[in-house]
Amino acid sequence: MSIFTPHYLASGQLASSKGTIYTVPTGMRAIIDSIVYYNTTGGALVCNSYINDGTSRQFHKVSVPTVSRSIVLDNNSPLYLDEADLIEGDTSSATSVNYFIFGRLQAKR
């Protein structure tokens, strides 16, 4: 039986142009439980997430109110990714939104 190990997978700041914020490591599968955006500024911002699973790209757009957080995914709707699949993101104002990605990894067999 394979076990998915809980992980704090990635964190950083979103840029104003689309960039990769997480790539599933080689030899692994991932279940992404949540992506959290935290707005550090005094004004509402827009954040975009692009989920590229190798066959299609999903797009999620979320508004993040002043100095607060928004959750793009939650435990009720996890995202399943395979090795080399990636998550990209951008925001309307560079260095103003921190991101946190939580999930679980499993070694491929």
Secondary structure per residue as TSV (DSSP state, phi and psi in degrees):
chain	resnum	aa	ss	phi	psi
A	1	M	-	360.0	131.5
A	2	S	-	-86.5	142.4
A	3	I	-	-118.2	132.1
A	4	F	-	-88.6	125.0
A	5	T	E	-93.6	127.3
A	6	P	E	-62.9	140.8
A	7	H	E	-146.4	149.9
A	8	Y	E	-90.9	105.3
A	9	L	E	-85.4	-38.3
A	10	A	E	-163.9	156.8
A	11	S	E	-157.0	160.8
A	12	G	E	165.6	-160.8
A	13	Q	E	-115.2	139.9
A	14	L	-	-75.8	144.1
A	15	A	-	-94.0	172.3
A	16	S	S	-84.0	-8.2
A	17	S	S	-120.3	150.0
A	18	K	-	-58.8	132.4
A	19	G	E	-150.0	159.9
A	20	T	E	-74.2	128.9
A	21	I	E	-111.0	-13.7
A	22	Y	E	-160.8	136.9
A	23	T	E	-127.9	132.3
A	24	V	-	-66.7	128.1
A	25	P	-	-62.7	155.9
A	26	T	T	-58.8	136.3
A	27	G	T	79.1	10.6
A	28	M	E	-126.3	160.5
A	29	R	E	-119.6	154.0
A	30	A	E	-133.3	143.9
A	31	I	E	-112.3	116.8
A	32	I	E	-90.8	114.3
A	33	D	E	-83.9	-39.3
A	34	S	E	-159.2	149.2
A	35	I	E	-122.5	121.0
A	36	V	E	-114.4	130.2
A	37	Y	E	-108.8	134.9
A	38	Y	E	-123.3	116.9
A	39	N	E	-82.9	121.8
A	40	T	-	-98.2	5.3
A	41	T	S	-107.3	179.7
A	42	G	S	-91.0	3.3
A	43	G	S	-129.0	152.9
A	44	A	-	-66.4	142.5
A	45	L	E	-130.0	162.3
A	46	V	E	-110.5	132.8
A	47	C	E	-119.7	143.2
A	48	N	E	-120.3	137.7
A	49	S	E	-119.8	137.5
A	50	Y	E	-124.2	118.1
A	51	I	E	-103.2	113.9
A	52	N	E	-111.2	104.5
A	53	D	-	-96.8	17.2
A	54	G	S	89.6	-22.3
A	55	T	S	-116.7	-28.0
A	56	S	-	-152.7	166.1
A	57	R	E	-121.8	125.3
A	58	Q	E	-98.0	148.2
A	59	F	E	-123.8	131.2
A	60	H	E	-126.2	128.6
A	61	K	E	-117.2	132.8
A	62	V	E	-139.1	139.6
A	63	S	E	-93.3	133.7
A	64	V	E	-113.4	111.6
A	65	P	-	-62.7	172.0
A	66	T	T	-53.8	130.0
A	67	V	T	35.4	64.2
A	68	S	-	-155.4	-177.2
A	69	R	E	-119.9	156.3
A	70	S	E	-135.4	140.7
A	71	I	E	-105.7	124.8
A	72	V	E	-82.8	-44.3
A	73	L	E	-123.8	155.8
A	74	D	-	-138.0	177.1
A	75	N	T	-61.3	-18.1
A	76	N	T	-77.5	-15.9
A	77	S	S	-143.5	68.5
A	78	P	-	-66.0	160.5
A	79	L	E	-111.3	128.7
A	80	Y	E	-102.7	123.4
A	81	L	E	-127.9	152.4
A	82	D	-	-107.2	172.0
A	83	E	T	-54.1	140.4
A	84	A	T	74.5	-7.3
A	85	D	-	-66.1	155.1
A	86	L	E	-142.4	162.8
A	87	I	E	-119.3	130.1
A	88	E	E	-117.7	159.9
A	89	G	E	-156.7	161.4
A	90	D	E	-157.2	168.4
A	91	T	E	-142.5	165.6
A	92	S	S	-76.1	-9.9
A	93	S	S	-145.9	111.4
A	94	A	T	-60.3	148.9
A	95	T	T	59.9	21.1
A	96	S	S	-112.9	-11.1
A	97	V	E	-129.1	123.7
A	98	N	E	-93.2	145.5
A	99	Y	E	-121.6	152.1
A	100	F	E	-139.1	128.6
A	101	I	E	-117.4	125.8
A	102	F	E	-118.9	140.9
A	103	G	E	-175.8	-164.4
A	104	R	E	-133.5	144.3
A	105	L	E	-115.2	149.5
A	106	Q	E	-139.5	134.3
A	107	A	E	-69.0	136.6
A	108	K	-	-76.9	149.2
A	109	R	-	-113.7	360.0
